[in-house]
Amino acid sequence: MEFMPEHAPLAVMAFLGTAGLLALVALVLLFALWARKKWIGIGAGAVALALLSGYLLILLGVSQTSHEKLLALGERKYFCEIDCHIAYSVSGVKKPRCSEMSCIKLRQPAASSLST
């Protein structure tokens, strides 16, 4: 069985949207400096602060409502579900020697499994 975090695509889209809006705000700030319009700069700074505060508030809220899931041996957990589909799974556990604690494999799913 495979496990993908519930809101992974939404989280990436929110991150990219916030980054894009902050880049737009940075351009407005540069324009405000160039045009010497203090009120535009203050407004852009306030928008940037509101964006960052809102993103942080949502990030903390979603983190508080998430839960741990214990994966069975060989079960995969996916990260970065928008483009890279990295899956981690515990393939086995050995008795520790020196600093070796467990075996972890990194898998890339086949192209045919990406559409499911």
N, C-alpha and C positions, 0 to 999 in steps of 0.2 A: 504494500500500500504506500502511496505517496502522500506527503503532507506539504501543502503550500499555505503560508500565512494568509489569513482571510482578506486582508486589505492591502496586499502587496502592490497590485497595479495602481490602486488609488493613492497609496503613499508616494509612489514614484511620480505620478502625475501631479500631485500636490507639491512635491519638492521642485519639479521642473517648472511648474506654473509660478511658484513663489520666486524662484531664481529669475525667471523671465520678467516678472513684474518688478523685481528689485533692480534688474538691469535697466528697465525703462525709467524707473525712478532716478537712477544714477544719471541717465541722459538728461532728464528734466533738471536735476541739480546742476549739471554742467551748463545747461542753457541758462539757468538762473544766475549762475556766477558770471557767465559771459555777458548777459543782458543787464546785470546788476539789479536784479529784481529780488529784493530780500524776501518779500512775501511769498513768491513762488518757491524759493529755497526752503523757507520754513514749512510750507505746505507739503513739499516733497519729502522733507525730513519726517514730518508727522505721518505721512502715508507709509514710509519705510518702517518706522517704529511700529505702526499698527499692523503691518504685514508680518513683521518678525514676531511680534507679541502673539498674534493670532495663530501663526504656524506653531510656535512653541506651546501655546495652550492646547491646541489640537493634538500635537505630538505627545504631550504629557497625558492628556485624557485617554488617548487610544492605548498608550503604554499601560495605564492603570487598569484598563478593561481587558487587556490581553491575558492569556493564561498559558501555563507551561503544558507541553504535551510530551510524554515519554514515548520515544520511538522504539519499536521492536528492532531486534538485530536484523540488519539489512534493509530496513525501511528508510526511504529517502526523505530529506527535507530540502525544499527548494528555497533559494534566495534570489533576489533580483529578477522577478518574474516578467519584466517588460522585454528585455532583449537578450540576456545572457543565459538564463535557465541553469544556474549552477546548483547541483544537487550534492548534498553531503549525506553520507550514511556510515554507520559503524558496521564494518564488515567482520570484525572479530575482536575478541579481547584476550590478551595474553597475560600470563603472570609477569609482573613487572621485573625488568632487569635494568639496573642503573636508572636511567631517566625515561625509559620507554614505558608508557602507560597503556596505550591502545593503538589500534590500527584504524586510520581514517582514510577513506577513498574519496576522491573527487571525480564525479562522473558528469559527462555531457550527454543529455538524452539524444536519441536518434531523431532525425528530422521528422520522421513520421509521427513521433509521439508529441511533437510540439503543438499539433492542431487539436489534441484532445484535452 
